[in-house]
């Protein structure tokens, strides 16, 4: 093979490798950056997943209590600003058994309870919250039945003004 052909082959090979590496990097990192234009990061659990059906986005989130006694999986049905968002919960104990604790829940913004969001002694596996403005929020689950008062689950949420879409 001539030097000119070898050089051309090497250049194409290197460019193909760079493009493949960039594509793999995007595919690996994409779930960590956004889900339907919502930044959703939870260090204690695998990256969130999402689906979009009929204009409604679903994001699956998770969290572990601060003392490791309770794990929760949350299915968030995302809605536009001013519309109800649904959060469905599935709680598990450390042995991975389903549990149905009585709990308190609230939305916080800047470490302050958003007025009107504190709900105490809940036993429903589903809650609805309406976001009236964009921003960073934390869904806080605490005072779980038969658990320490300091055993808390914090789930970060990012609410944007854009409607949910199938873009990730």
C-alpha positions as CSV (number, residue, x, y, z in Angstrom):
1,X,0.0,0.0,0.0
2,X,1.4,3.4,-0.9
3,X,2.2,6.1,1.7
4,X,-0.5,8.3,0.3
5,X,-3.2,5.6,0.5
6,X,-2.0,4.6,4.0
7,X,-2.3,8.2,5.2
8,X,-5.8,8.6,3.7
9,X,-6.8,5.3,5.4
10,X,-5.3,6.3,8.7
11,X,-7.1,9.7,8.6
12,X,-10.5,8.1,7.9
13,X,-9.9,5.5,10.6
14,X,-9.1,8.2,13.2
15,X,-12.0,10.4,12.2
16,X,-14.4,7.3,12.4
17,X,-13.0,6.5,15.8
18,X,-13.5,10.0,17.1
19,X,-17.1,10.1,15.8
20,X,-17.9,6.7,17.3
21,X,-16.4,7.8,20.7
22,X,-18.4,11.0,20.7
23,X,-21.7,9.1,19.9
24,X,-21.0,6.5,22.6
25,X,-20.3,9.3,25.1
26,X,-23.6,11.0,24.2
27,X,-25.5,7.8,24.6
28,X,-23.9,7.0,28.0
29,X,-24.2,10.6,29.4
30,X,-27.7,11.5,28.0
31,X,-29.8,10.1,30.9
32,X,-27.7,12.0,33.4
33,X,-28.2,15.4,31.8
34,X,-31.9,15.6,31.1
35,X,-35.1,13.7,30.8
36,X,-37.6,15.6,28.7
37,X,-35.8,18.9,29.4
38,X,-35.8,18.1,33.1
39,X,-32.5,17.8,35.0
40,X,-33.0,14.7,37.2
41,X,-30.0,13.4,39.1
42,X,-30.0,11.1,42.1
43,X,-26.6,10.0,43.2
44,X,-27.8,7.0,45.2
45,X,-29.7,5.3,42.4
46,X,-29.2,4.4,38.7
47,X,-30.0,7.2,36.3
48,X,-33.6,8.1,35.8
49,X,-35.5,6.8,32.8
50,X,-38.4,8.3,30.9
51,X,-41.1,7.6,28.3
52,X,-43.4,9.8,26.4
53,X,-46.9,8.8,25.4
54,X,-49.6,11.1,23.9
55,X,-47.8,14.3,24.9
56,X,-47.4,13.2,28.6
57,X,-43.9,12.5,29.9
58,X,-43.2,9.9,32.6
59,X,-39.9,10.0,34.5
60,X,-38.9,7.2,36.9
61,X,-36.9,8.5,39.8
62,X,-35.6,6.8,43.0
63,X,-34.2,7.5,46.3
64,X,-32.9,5.9,49.5
65,X,-33.6,7.2,53.0
66,X,-30.8,8.9,54.8
67,X,-30.5,6.0,57.2
68,X,-30.9,3.4,54.4
69,X,-34.1,1.9,55.8
70,X,-36.4,2.7,53.0
71,X,-36.1,2.9,49.2
72,X,-38.6,4.5,47.0
73,X,-39.3,4.4,43.3
74,X,-41.2,7.3,41.9
75,X,-43.1,7.5,38.6
76,X,-43.5,11.2,37.8
77,X,-46.1,12.0,35.2
78,X,-44.9,15.5,34.1
79,X,-47.3,18.2,33.1
80,X,-47.1,21.8,31.9
81,X,-46.7,24.7,34.4
82,X,-50.0,25.2,36.1
83,X,-51.2,21.7,35.5
84,X,-51.2,18.8,38.0
85,X,-48.2,16.5,38.1
86,X,-48.7,13.0,39.4
87,X,-46.2,11.2,41.6
88,X,-46.7,7.5,42.1
89,X,-44.7,5.8,44.8
90,X,-43.4,2.2,45.5
91,X,-41.7,1.8,48.8
92,X,-39.4,-1.1,49.8
93,X,-37.6,-2.1,52.9
94,X,-33.8,-3.0,53.1
95,X,-34.7,-6.6,52.2
96,X,-36.4,-5.4,49.0
97,X,-39.9,-6.2,50.3
98,X,-42.7,-3.9,49.4
99,X,-44.0,-1.7,52.2
100,X,-46.8,0.8,52.6
101,X,-45.8,3.3,55.2
102,X,-47.7,6.2,56.5
103,X,-45.6,9.2,55.6
104,X,-45.4,13.0,55.3
105,X,-44.4,14.6,52.0
106,X,-43.7,18.2,50.9
107,X,-42.1,20.1,48.1
108,X,-39.2,22.3,49.0
109,X,-37.5,25.1,47.1
110,X,-34.3,26.6,48.5
111,X,-34.6,24.4,51.6
112,X,-38.0,26.0,52.4
113,X,-41.4,24.3,52.3
114,X,-43.4,25.5,49.3
115,X,-46.6,26.9,50.9
116,X,-49.5,24.5,50.7
117,X,-47.4,21.4,49.8
118,X,-46.9,19.8,53.2
119,X,-49.1,16.7,53.6
120,X,-48.9,14.7,56.8
121,X,-49.9,11.1,57.6
122,X,-50.4,10.1,54.0
123,X,-50.9,6.5,53.0
124,X,-51.7,6.9,49.4
125,X,-49.2,5.5,46.8
126,X,-50.0,8.6,44.6
127,X,-49.8,12.4,45.2
128,X,-50.4,15.3,42.9
129,X,-48.6,18.7,42.9
130,X,-49.0,21.6,40.5
131,X,-45.9,23.7,39.8
132,X,-46.8,27.4,39.2
133,X,-43.2,28.4,38.3
134,X,-40.1,26.9,36.9
135,X,-37.1,26.1,39.1
136,X,-35.3,23.5,41.3
137,X,-37.4,21.7,43.8
138,X,-36.9,18.8,46.2
139,X,-39.6,16.2,46.9
140,X,-39.1,15.4,50.6
141,X,-40.6,12.3,52.1
142,X,-40.3,12.1,55.9
143,X,-41.9,11.0,59.2
144,X,-42.3,7.5,57.8
145,X,-44.2,5.1,60.0
146,X,-42.0,2.9,62.2
147,X,-38.9,4.8,61.1
148,X,-36.6,7.3,62.8
149,X,-37.7,10.9,62.5
150,X,-34.3,11.7,60.9
151,X,-34.9,9.0,58.1
152,X,-35.7,11.2,55.2
153,X,-35.8,10.7,51.4
154,X,-34.9,13.7,49.2
155,X,-35.6,13.6,45.5
156,X,-34.4,16.6,43.4
157,X,-36.6,17.8,40.6
158,X,-36.1,20.5,37.9
159,X,-39.2,22.0,36.5
160,X,-38.9,23.9,33.2
161,X,-41.4,26.0,31.3
162,X,-41.2,23.9,28.2
163,X,-43.8,21.3,27.5
164,X,-42.7,17.7,27.8
165,X,-41.3,16.3,24.6
166,X,-39.8,13.1,23.4
167,X,-36.4,14.8,23.2
168,X,-33.8,13.5,25.7
